Amino acid sequence: MRIAVGSDHPAYHLKEAVKAHLSDRGIDVVDVGTDSTESTHYPKYGAAVGELVADGSVDRGIVMCGTGIGISIAANKIPGVRAALCSHEAHAALSREHNDANVLALGARFTAIEHALSIVDTWLDTKFGGGRHEPRVDMLTALDTRWKSSPKS
Ligand code: RB5
């Protein structure tokens, strides 16, 4: 499996811990930055991870900022991305099982590193449930093109 990771400055240390954890699990990691705790802008990294997921360069993505909110909004702007902000293992499990989330978002200011790594593991180890969830995920995918082609419909 190949996973892209990205963060802004408050989540830099969490990103480094997530990277090491993914490598320990034998996962190939693509790091889009940031590379330090110097102030930067989360939309850049959310979009960069989202684009790699959307174009199939990686299987999934993990994005991190102070709250996880801004960077998940950025990732979700990329068609094909289903980013889920998770602060609990149950969120992570359900985001995979129900929503087939292909990007995990974490908030470094609110989630301790060990807890975040446990959320990552749950997210990686849970499969999409399919069945009744499938048409709903298809509806999410349809929204990717709906507003682009006909904004008022
Ligand atoms: C950066 O100060 C902060 O706004 C960012 O990390 C994130 O929390 C935005 O949603």
Backbone and ligand atoms as CSV (ligand in chain L), in Angstrom:
chain,resi,resn,atom,element,x,y,z
A,1,MET,N,N,0.842,-1.206,0.000
A,1,MET,CA,C,0.000,0.000,0.000
A,1,MET,C,C,0.875,1.253,0.000
A,2,ARG,N,N,0.354,2.289,-0.670
A,2,ARG,CA,C,1.075,3.560,-0.760
A,2,ARG,C,C,0.177,4.667,-0.175
A,3,ILE,N,N,0.711,5.447,0.726
A,3,ILE,CA,C,-0.094,6.484,1.386
A,3,ILE,C,C,0.626,7.825,1.315
A,4,ALA,N,N,-0.111,8.870,0.910
A,4,ALA,CA,C,0.436,10.226,0.928
A,4,ALA,C,C,0.080,10.886,2.248
A,5,VAL,N,N,1.043,11.596,2.825
A,5,VAL,CA,C,0.792,12.333,4.064
A,5,VAL,C,C,1.131,13.805,3.846
A,6,GLY,N,N,0.391,14.670,4.534
A,6,GLY,CA,C,0.672,16.100,4.455
A,6,GLY,C,C,0.151,16.802,5.683
A,7,SER,N,N,0.820,17.880,6.061
A,7,SER,CA,C,0.378,18.640,7.234
A,7,SER,C,C,0.830,20.087,7.108
A,8,ASP,N,N,0.233,20.941,7.935
A,8,ASP,CA,C,0.786,22.290,8.106
A,8,ASP,C,C,1.675,22.292,9.355
A,9,HIS,N,N,2.095,23.486,9.773
A,9,HIS,CA,C,3.103,23.566,10.845
A,9,HIS,C,C,2.687,23.011,12.209
A,10,PRO,N,N,1.447,23.273,12.720
A,10,PRO,CA,C,1.146,22.728,14.055
A,10,PRO,C,C,1.105,21.199,14.082
A,11,ALA,N,N,0.960,20.604,12.914
A,11,ALA,CA,C,0.847,19.138,12.849
A,11,ALA,C,C,2.113,18.488,12.304
A,12,TYR,N,N,3.181,19.271,12.170
A,12,TYR,CA,C,4.417,18.717,11.608
A,12,TYR,C,C,4.916,17.506,12.419
A,13,HIS,N,N,4.948,17.629,13.749
A,13,HIS,CA,C,5.471,16.520,14.575
A,13,HIS,C,C,4.570,15.294,14.482
A,14,LEU,N,N,3.264,15.536,14.407
A,14,LEU,CA,C,2.343,14.405,14.251
A,14,LEU,C,C,2.581,13.723,12.901
A,15,LYS,N,N,2.774,14.521,11.867
A,15,LYS,CA,C,3.034,13.927,10.542
A,15,LYS,C,C,4.281,13.048,10.574
A,16,GLU,N,N,5.328,13.529,11.227
A,16,GLU,CA,C,6.560,12.738,11.297
A,16,GLU,C,C,6.309,11.413,12.040
A,17,ALA,N,N,5.514,11.462,13.102
A,17,ALA,CA,C,5.202,10.241,13.865
A,17,ALA,C,C,4.348,9.293,13.016
A,18,VAL,N,N,3.387,9.855,12.286
A,18,VAL,CA,C,2.531,9.021,11.424
A,18,VAL,C,C,3.373,8.374,10.332
A,19,LYS,N,N,4.281,9.141,9.757
A,19,LYS,CA,C,5.171,8.614,8.713
A,19,LYS,C,C,5.971,7.419,9.225
A,20,ALA,N,N,6.578,7.588,10.390
A,20,ALA,CA,C,7.394,6.502,10.964
A,20,ALA,C,C,6.526,5.281,11.238
A,21,HIS,N,N,5.320,5.528,11.721
A,21,HIS,CA,C,4.404,4.432,12.043
A,21,HIS,C,C,4.006,3.674,10.774
A,22,LEU,N,N,3.715,4.424,9.711
A,22,LEU,CA,C,3.332,3.779,8.448
A,22,LEU,C,C,4.505,2.957,7.908
A,23,SER,N,N,5.696,3.518,7.978
A,23,SER,CA,C,6.885,2.784,7.506
A,23,SER,C,C,7.073,1.506,8.313
A,24,ASP,N,N,6.862,1.590,9.635
A,24,ASP,CA,C,6.975,0.392,10.488
A,24,ASP,C,C,5.987,-0.686,10.062
A,25,ARG,N,N,4.851,-0.243,9.516
A,25,ARG,CA,C,3.842,-1.207,9.042
A,25,ARG,C,C,4.148,-1.697,7.626
A,26,GLY,N,N,5.262,-1.247,7.060
A,26,GLY,CA,C,5.646,-1.686,5.715
A,26,GLY,C,C,4.938,-0.934,4.604
A,27,ILE,N,N,4.387,0.219,4.949
A,27,ILE,CA,C,3.656,1.021,3.958
A,27,ILE,C,C,4.605,2.018,3.310
A,28,ASP,N,N,4.445,2.175,2.006
A,28,ASP,CA,C,5.233,3.125,1.231
A,28,ASP,C,C,4.619,4.526,1.435
A,29,VAL,N,N,5.423,5.490,1.890
A,29,VAL,CA,C,4.887,6.808,2.242
A,29,VAL,C,C,5.377,7.882,1.273
A,30,VAL,N,N,4.444,8.720,0.804
A,30,VAL,CA,C,4.792,9.898,-0.004
A,30,VAL,C,C,4.486,11.114,0.856
A,31,ASP,N,N,5.500,11.899,1.176
A,31,ASP,CA,C,5.338,13.069,2.052
A,31,ASP,C,C,5.312,14.342,1.213
A,32,VAL,N,N,4.183,15.062,1.237
A,32,VAL,CA,C,4.075,16.294,0.440
A,32,VAL,C,C,4.466,17.521,1.253
A,33,GLY,N,N,4.936,17.318,2.499
A,33,GLY,CA,C,5.299,18.450,3.352
A,33,GLY,C,C,4.196,18.738,4.355
A,34,THR,N,N,4.409,19.696,5.178
A,34,THR,CA,C,5.462,20.644,5.282
A,34,THR,C,C,6.701,19.994,5.918
A,35,ASP,N,N,7.818,20.701,5.857
A,35,ASP,CA,C,9.067,20.098,6.296
A,35,ASP,C,C,9.611,20.667,7.604
A,36,SER,N,N,8.836,21.526,8.255
A,36,SER,CA,C,9.301,22.109,9.520
A,36,SER,C,C,8.094,22.704,10.260
A,37,THR,N,N,8.373,23.334,11.406
A,37,THR,CA,C,7.284,23.974,12.157
A,37,THR,C,C,7.127,25.449,11.776
A,38,GLU,N,N,7.785,25.854,10.718
A,38,GLU,CA,C,7.639,27.236,10.233
A,38,GLU,C,C,6.224,27.448,9.678
A,39,SER,N,N,5.656,28.609,9.977
A,39,SER,CA,C,4.267,28.876,9.595
A,39,SER,C,C,4.039,28.713,8.099
A,40,THR,N,N,2.946,28.008,7.762
A,40,THR,CA,C,2.617,27.773,6.360
A,40,THR,C,C,1.097,27.697,6.220
A,41,HIS,N,N,0.588,27.189,5.088
A,41,HIS,CA,C,-0.847,27.267,4.795
A,41,HIS,C,C,-1.414,25.886,4.492
A,42,TYR,N,N,-2.349,25.449,5.344
A,42,TYR,CA,C,-2.870,24.074,5.227
A,42,TYR,C,C,-3.549,23.735,3.898
A,43,PRO,N,N,-4.191,24.686,3.168
A,43,PRO,CA,C,-4.865,24.258,1.919
A,43,PRO,C,C,-3.909,23.620,0.909
A,44,LYS,N,N,-2.672,24.127,0.890
A,44,LYS,CA,C,-1.668,23.605,-0.031
A,44,LYS,C,C,-1.439,22.101,0.166
A,45,TYR,N,N,-1.331,21.670,1.400
A,45,TYR,CA,C,-0.995,20.269,1.693
A,45,TYR,C,C,-2.232,19.364,1.603
A,46,GLY,N,N,-3.388,19.923,1.958
A,46,GLY,CA,C,-4.627,19.146,1.800
A,46,GLY,C,C,-4.892,18.853,0.335
A,47,ALA,N,N,-4.699,19.868,-0.503
A,47,ALA,CA,C,-4.913,19.688,-1.946
A,47,ALA,C,C,-3.872,18.735,-2.529
A,48,ALA,N,N,-2.625,18.866,-2.104
A,48,ALA,CA,C,-1.555,18.015,-2.661
A,48,ALA,C,C,-1.823,16.540,-2.366
A,49,VAL,N,N,-2.228,16.237,-1.138
A,49,VAL,CA,C,-2.549,14.846,-0.798
A,49,VAL,C,C,-3.789,14.404,-1.572
A,50,GLY,N,N,-4.808,15.259,-1.602
A,50,GLY,CA,C,-6.046,14.916,-2.317
A,50,GLY,C,C,-5.793,14.612,-3.782
A,51,GLU,N,N,-4.946,15.388,-4.412
A,51,GLU,CA,C,-4.653,15.166,-5.833
A,51,GLU,C,C,-3.963,13.828,-6.067
A,52,LEU,N,N,-3.064,13.459,-5.183
A,52,LEU,CA,C,-2.378,12.158,-5.336
A,52,LEU,C,C,-3.355,10.997,-5.163
A,53,VAL,N,N,-4.318,11.169,-4.249
A,53,VAL,CA,C,-5.337,10.127,-4.061
A,53,VAL,C,C,-6.246,10.087,-5.287
A,54,ALA,N,N,-6.684,11.259,-5.729
A,54,ALA,CA,C,-7.656,11.318,-6.829
A,54,ALA,C,C,-7.074,10.802,-8.139
A,55,ASP,N,N,-5.787,11.037,-8.375
A,55,ASP,CA,C,-5.233,10.575,-9.666
A,55,ASP,C,C,-4.654,9.159,-9.572
A,56,GLY,N,N,-4.812,8.531,-8.413
A,56,GLY,CA,C,-4.411,7.124,-8.278
A,56,GLY,C,C,-2.925,6.909,-8.024
A,57,SER,N,N,-2.185,8.000,-7.798
A,57,SER,CA,C,-0.748,7.840,-7.508
A,57,SER,C,C,-0.522,7.130,-6.177
A,58,VAL,N,N,-1.472,7.286,-5.262
A,58,VAL,CA,C,-1.399,6.594,-3.968
A,58,VAL,C,C,-2.755,5.944,-3.700
A,59,ASP,N,N,-2.757,4.995,-2.757
A,59,ASP,CA,C,-4.012,4.310,-2.420
A,59,ASP,C,C,-4.883,5.163,-1.510
A,60,ARG,N,N,-4.232,5.834,-0.568
A,60,ARG,CA,C,-4.970,6.660,0.400
A,60,ARG,C,C,-4.106,7.818,0.863
A,61,GLY,N,N,-4.733,8.728,1.643
A,61,GLY,CA,C,-3.995,9.859,2.177
A,61,GLY,C,C,-4.308,10.099,3.642
A,62,ILE,N,N,-3.363,10.735,4.313
A,62,ILE,CA,C,-3.587,11.166,5.702
A,62,ILE,C,C,-3.154,12.625,5.792
A,63,VAL,N,N,-4.093,13.489,6.224
A,63,VAL,CA,C,-3.814,14.923,6.298
A,63,VAL,C,C,-3.969,15.395,7.736
A,64,MET,N,N,-3.152,16.341,8.133
A,64,MET,CA,C,-3.128,16.787,9.526
A,64,MET,C,C,-2.920,18.296,9.599
A,65,CYS,N,N,-3.711,18.956,10.428
A,65,CYS,CA,C,-3.443,20.362,10.746
A,65,CYS,C,C,-3.778,20.545,12.224
A,66,GLY,N,N,-3.872,21.788,12.693
A,66,GLY,CA,C,-4.116,22.010,14.121
A,66,GLY,C,C,-5.394,21.330,14.580
A,67,THR,N,N,-6.473,21.589,13.869
A,67,THR,CA,C,-7.766,20.987,14.217
A,67,THR,C,C,-8.107,19.785,13.347
A,68,GLY,N,N,-7.496,19.696,12.190
A,68,GLY,CA,C,-7.882,18.696,11.183
A,68,GLY,C,C,-9.001,19.197,10.293
A,69,ILE,N,N,-9.570,20.339,10.652
A,69,ILE,CA,C,-10.748,20.841,9.921
A,69,ILE,C,C,-10.335,21.474,8.596
A,70,GLY,N,N,-9.448,22.457,8.660
A,70,GLY,CA,C,-9.080,23.179,7.435
A,70,GLY,C,C,-8.504,22.256,6.373
A,71,ILE,N,N,-7.636,21.370,6.800
A,71,ILE,CA,C,-6.962,20.517,5.815
A,71,ILE,C,C,-7.917,19.456,5.255
A,72,SER,N,N,-8.916,19.060,6.033
A,72,SER,CA,C,-9.907,18.114,5.494
A,72,SER,C,C,-10.825,18.827,4.508
A,73,ILE,N,N,-11.136,20.089,4.780
A,73,ILE,CA,C,-11.945,20.864,3.820
A,73,ILE,C,C,-11.179,20.973,2.507
A,74,ALA,N,N,-9.890,21.282,2.598
A,74,ALA,CA,C,-9.070,21.415,1.383
A,74,ALA,C,C,-9.039,20.110,0.594
A,75,ALA,N,N,-8.788,19.007,1.277
A,75,ALA,CA,C,-8.715,17.709,0.586
A,75,ALA,C,C,-10.042,17.371,-0.076
A,76,ASN,N,N,-11.145,17.692,0.619
A,76,ASN,CA,C,-12.469,17.360,0.080
A,76,ASN,C,C,-12.863,18.208,-1.133
A,77,LYS,N,N,-12.114,19.270,-1.409
A,77,LYS,CA,C,-12.373,20.074,-2.616
A,77,LYS,C,C,-11.930,19.340,-3.876
A,78,ILE,N,N,-11.097,18.306,-3.713
A,78,ILE,CA,C,-10.586,17.582,-4.879
A,78,ILE,C,C,-11.582,16.476,-5.224
A,79,PRO,N,N,-12.136,16.491,-6.459
A,79,PRO,CA,C,-13.108,15.460,-6.815
A,79,PRO,C,C,-12.525,14.056,-6.646
A,80,GLY,N,N,-13.319,13.192,-6.033
A,80,GLY,CA,C,-12.870,11.817,-5.800
A,80,GLY,C,C,-12.386,11.589,-4.383
A,81,VAL,N,N,-12.160,12.688,-3.672
A,81,VAL,CA,C,-11.679,12.548,-2.286
A,81,VAL,C,C,-12.863,12.455,-1.322
A,82,ARG,N,N,-12.745,11.515,-0.383
A,82,ARG,CA,C,-13.685,11.433,0.736
A,82,ARG,C,C,-12.838,11.470,2.006
A,83,ALA,N,N,-12.619,12.702,2.485
A,83,ALA,CA,C,-11.767,12.888,3.663
A,83,ALA,C,C,-12.632,12.921,4.919
A,84,ALA,N,N,-12.198,12.213,5.940
A,84,ALA,CA,C,-12.948,12.148,7.199
A,84,ALA,C,C,-12.055,12.584,8.356
A,85,LEU,N,N,-12.532,13.590,9.082
A,85,LEU,CA,C,-11.826,14.043,10.289
A,85,LEU,C,C,-12.219,13.134,11.451
A,86,CYS,N,N,-11.252,12.468,12.032
A,86,CYS,CA,C,-11.532,11.478,13.073
A,86,CYS,C,C,-10.771,11.802,14.355
A,87,SER,N,N,-11.497,11.854,15.467
A,87,SER,CA,C,-10.844,12.092,16.756
A,87,SER,C,C,-11.035,10.888,17.679
A,88,HIS,N,N,-11.529,9.808,17.137
A,88,HIS,CA,C,-11.802,8.606,17.924
A,88,HIS,C,C,-11.690,7.400,16.998
A,89,GLU,N,N,-11.316,6.259,17.536
A,89,GLU,CA,C,-11.206,5.047,16.720
A,89,GLU,C,C,-12.542,4.686,16.066
A,90,ALA,N,N,-13.648,4.945,16.773
A,90,ALA,CA,C,-14.965,4.611,16.189
A,90,ALA,C,C,-15.251,5.447,14.954
A,91,HIS,N,N,-14.825,6.719,14.972
A,91,HIS,CA,C,-14.973,7.542,13.759
A,91,HIS,C,C,-14.207,6.903,12.605
A,92,ALA,N,N,-12.968,6.482,12.924
A,92,ALA,CA,C,-12.108,5.910,11.882
A,92,ALA,C,C,-12.728,4.649,11.294
A,93,ALA,N,N,-13.229,3.786,12.169
A,93,ALA,CA,C,-13.834,2.529,11.697
A,93,ALA,C,C,-15.057,2.822,10.836
A,94,LEU,N,N,-15.912,3.712,11.315
A,94,LEU,CA,C,-17.146,3.992,10.564
A,94,LEU,C,C,-16.886,4.781,9.285
A,95,SER,N,N,-15.837,5.602,9.286
A,95,SER,CA,C,-15.517,6.348,8.055
A,95,SER,C,C,-15.075,5.401,6.946
A,96,ARG,N,N,-14.496,4.273,7.324
A,96,ARG,CA,C,-14.102,3.263,6.331
A,96,ARG,C,C,-15.304,2.388,5.974
A,97,GLU,N,N,-15.982,1.907,7.013
A,97,GLU,CA,C,-17.075,0.947,6.811
A,97,GLU,C,C,-18.246,1.576,6.055
A,98,HIS,N,N,-18.630,2.781,6.417
A,98,HIS,CA,C,-19.814,3.414,5.820
A,98,HIS,C,C,-19.470,4.332,4.649
A,99,ASN,N,N,-18.392,5.088,4.769
A,99,ASN,CA,C,-18.110,6.158,3.793
A,99,ASN,C,C,-16.978,5.831,2.834
A,100,ASP,N,N,-16.335,4.702,3.024
A,100,ASP,CA,C,-15.166,4.335,2.208
A,100,ASP,C,C,-14.194,5.524,2.121
A,101,ALA,N,N,-13.961,6.148,3.274
A,101,ALA,CA,C,-13.069,7.325,3.312
A,101,ALA,C,C,-11.701,6.954,2.762
A,102,ASN,N,N,-11.232,7.759,1.816
A,102,ASN,CA,C,-9.907,7.480,1.245
A,102,ASN,C,C,-8.847,8.451,1.771
A,103,VAL,N,N,-9.280,9.408,2.580
A,103,VAL,CA,C,-8.338,10.308,3.259
A,103,VAL,C,C,-8.758,10.415,4.728
A,104,LEU,N,N,-7.806,10.246,5.612
A,104,LEU,CA,C,-8.024,10.419,7.058
A,104,LEU,C,C,-7.468,11.778,7.452
A,105,ALA,N,N,-8.247,12.554,8.204
A,105,ALA,CA,C,-7.764,13.837,8.727
A,105,ALA,C,C,-7.657,13.752,10.246
A,106,LEU,N,N,-6.580,14.333,10.768
A,106,LEU,CA,C,-6.327,14.326,12.212
A,106,LEU,C,C,-6.015,15.737,12.687
A,107,GLY,N,N,-6.439,16.056,13.907
A,107,GLY,CA,C,-6.177,17.375,14.487
A,107,GLY,C,C,-5.090,17.273,15.545
A,108,ALA,N,N,-3.925,17.816,15.228
A,108,ALA,CA,C,-2.763,17.648,16.114
A,108,ALA,C,C,-2.921,18.355,17.456
A,109,ARG,N,N,-3.736,19.420,17.484
A,109,ARG,CA,C,-3.876,20.153,18.753
A,109,ARG,C,C,-4.836,19.463,19.706
A,110,PHE,N,N,-5.574,18.495,19.208
A,110,PHE,CA,C,-6.617,17.867,20.017
A,110,PHE,C,C,-6.461,16.358,20.166
A,111,THR,N,N,-5.508,15.793,19.440
A,111,THR,CA,C,-5.326,14.340,19.487
A,111,THR,C,C,-3.860,14.044,19.803
A,112,ALA,N,N,-3.617,13.396,20.928
A,112,ALA,CA,C,-2.247,13.034,21.315
A,112,ALA,C,C,-1.677,12.046,20.297
A,113,ILE,N,N,-0.366,12.074,20.156
A,113,ILE,CA,C,0.267,11.267,19.109
A,113,ILE,C,C,-0.072,9.782,19.228
A,114,GLU,N,N,0.038,9.204,20.427
A,114,GLU,CA,C,-0.265,7.770,20.575
A,114,GLU,C,C,-1.704,7.458,20.196
A,115,HIS,N,N,-2.606,8.351,20.569
A,115,HIS,CA,C,-4.017,8.145,20.226
A,115,HIS,C,C,-4.200,8.262,18.709
A,116,ALA,N,N,-3.525,9.229,18.107
A,116,ALA,CA,C,-3.622,9.409,16.652
A,116,ALA,C,C,-3.144,8.149,15.920
A,117,LEU,N,N,-2.073,7.549,16.424
A,117,LEU,CA,C,-1.544,6.342,15.761
A,117,LEU,C,C,-2.519,5.166,15.894
A,118,SER,N,N,-3.212,5.123,16.997
A,118,SER,CA,C,-4.233,4.082,17.179
A,118,SER,C,C,-5.407,4.331,16.210
A,119,ILE,N,N,-5.763,5.601,16.015
A,119,ILE,CA,C,-6.819,5.947,15.048
A,119,ILE,C,C,-6.368,5.552,13.640
A,120,VAL,N,N,-5.108,5.824,13.326
A,120,VAL,CA,C,-4.555,5.450,12.011
A,120,VAL,C,C,-4.672,3.935,11.810
A,121,ASP,N,N,-4.287,3.164,12.827
A,121,ASP,CA,C,-4.333,1.700,12.703
A,121,ASP,C,C,-5.760,1.211,12.465
A,122,THR,N,N,-6.701,1.753,13.213
A,122,THR,CA,C,-8.103,1.348,13.026
A,122,THR,C,C,-8.556,1.677,11.614
A,123,TRP,N,N,-8.189,2.861,11.156
A,123,TRP,CA,C,-8.596,3.315,9.815
A,123,TRP,C,C,-8.000,2.416,8.723
A,124,LEU,N,N,-6.750,2.024,8.920
A,124,LEU,CA,C,-6.094,1.160,7.927
A,124,LEU,C,C,-6.647,-0.256,7.950
A,125,ASP,N,N,-7.081,-0.706,9.114
A,125,ASP,CA,C,-7.469,-2.113,9.269
A,125,ASP,C,C,-8.958,-2.361,9.054
A,126,THR,N,N,-9.713,-1.304,8.752
A,126,THR,CA,C,-11.159,-1.483,8.554
A,126,THR,C,C,-11.504,-1.388,7.071
A,127,LYS,N,N,-12.269,-2.365,6.620
A,127,LYS,CA,C,-12.665,-2.398,5.204
A,127,LYS,C,C,-14.003,-1.697,4.988
A,128,PHE,N,N,-14.222,-1.241,3.758
A,128,PHE,CA,C,-15.513,-0.686,3.374
A,128,PHE,C,C,-16.571,-1.790,3.478
A,129,GLY,N,N,-17.730,-1.436,4.040
A,129,GLY,CA,C,-18.767,-2.435,4.262
A,129,GLY,C,C,-19.548,-2.815,3.019
A,130,GLY,N,N,-19.574,-1.945,1.997
A,130,GLY,CA,C,-20.346,-2.230,0.781
A,130,GLY,C,C,-21.838,-2.277,1.099
A,131,GLY,N,N,-22.586,-3.097,0.355
A,131,GLY,CA,C,-24.022,-3.271,0.615
A,131,GLY,C,C,-24.772,-1.959,0.565
A,132,ARG,N,N,-25.548,-1.672,1.618
A,132,ARG,CA,C,-26.388,-0.465,1.637
A,132,ARG,C,C,-25.569,0.823,1.566
A,133,HIS,N,N,-24.276,0.710,1.909
A,133,HIS,CA,C,-23.423,1.907,1.891
A,133,HIS,C,C,-22.958,2.270,0.477
A,134,GLU,N,N,-23.023,1.291,-0.397
A,134,GLU,CA,C,-22.493,1.495,-1.749
A,134,GLU,C,C,-23.226,2.599,-2.533
A,135,PRO,N,N,-24.567,2.553,-2.606
A,135,PRO,CA,C,-25.247,3.629,-3.353
A,135,PRO,C,C,-25.030,5.009,-2.735
A,136,ARG,N,N,-24.839,5.037,-1.446
A,136,ARG,CA,C,-24.627,6.335,-0.767
A,136,ARG,C,C,-23.258,6.917,-1.141
A,137,VAL,N,N,-22.281,6.037,-1.196
A,137,VAL,CA,C,-20.952,6.510,-1.617
A,137,VAL,C,C,-20.994,6.916,-3.093
A,138,ASP,N,N,-21.763,6.171,-3.894
A,138,ASP,CA,C,-21.931,6.563,-5.308
A,138,ASP,C,C,-22.564,7.952,-5.404
A,139,MET,N,N,-23.489,8.250,-4.501
A,139,MET,CA,C,-24.121,9.590,-4.494
A,139,MET,C,C,-23.101,10.671,-4.158
A,140,LEU,N,N,-22.186,10.343,-3.260
A,140,LEU,CA,C,-21.112,11.309,-2.948
A,140,LEU,C,C,-20.268,11.555,-4.190
A,141,THR,N,N,-19.949,10.479,-4.895
A,141,THR,CA,C,-19.135,10.604,-6.103
A,141,THR,C,C,-19.858,11.453,-7.147
A,142,ALA,N,N,-21.171,11.272,-7.254
A,142,ALA,CA,C,-21.952,12.053,-8.232
A,142,ALA,C,C,-21.898,13.550,-7.912
A,143,LEU,N,N,-21.792,13.886,-6.638
A,143,LEU,CA,C,-21.717,15.308,-6.260
A,143,LEU,C,C,-20.440,15.974,-6.778
A,144,ASP,N,N,-19.423,15.148,-7.027
A,144,ASP,CA,C,-18.162,15.709,-7.542
A,144,ASP,C,C,-18.352,16.412,-8.870
A,145,THR,N,N,-19.272,15.915,-9.692
A,145,THR,CA,C,-19.451,16.515,-11.022
A,145,THR,C,C,-20.692,17.393,-11.092
A,146,ARG,N,N,-21.635,17.187,-10.220
A,146,ARG,CA,C,-22.916,17.890,-10.297
A,146,ARG,C,C,-22.770,19.412,-10.330
A,147,TRP,N,N,-22.014,19.951,-9.414
A,147,TRP,CA,C,-21.934,21.403,-9.316
A,147,TRP,C,C,-21.005,22.010,-10.337
A,148,LYS,N,N,-20.125,21.173,-10.851
A,148,LYS,CA,C,-19.220,21.663,-11.894
A,148,LYS,C,C,-19.990,21.849,-13.197
A,149,SER,N,N,-20.842,20.853,-13.549
A,149,SER,CA,C,-21.503,20.898,-14.842
A,149,SER,C,C,-22.741,21.778,-14.827
A,150,SER,N,N,-23.452,21.839,-13.709
A,150,SER,CA,C,-24.710,22.574,-13.666
A,150,SER,C,C,-24.931,23.144,-12.271
A,151,PRO,N,N,-24.289,24.255,-11.954
A,151,PRO,CA,C,-24.295,24.767,-10.585
A,151,PRO,C,C,-25.668,25.058,-10.013
A,152,LYS,N,N,-26.678,25.301,-10.863
A,152,LYS,CA,C,-27.990,25.685,-10.310
A,152,LYS,C,C,-28.963,24.525,-10.231
A,153,SER,N,N,-28.616,23.330,-10.741
A,153,SER,CA,C,-29.582,22.217,-10.749
A,153,SER,C,C,-29.700,21.608,-9.364
L,1,RB5,C1,C,-3.134,27.117,11.767
L,1,RB5,O1,O,-2.968,28.138,12.703
L,1,RB5,C2,C,-4.507,26.491,11.930
L,1,RB5,O2,O,-5.487,27.382,11.533
L,1,RB5,C3,C,-4.590,25.201,11.134
L,1,RB5,O3,O,-3.629,24.300,11.562
L,1,RB5,C4,C,-5.909,24.446,11.234
L,1,RB5,O4,O,-6.304,24.266,12.552
L,1,RB5,C5,C,-6.980,24.963,10.365
L,1,RB5,O5,O,-8.086,24.406,10.260
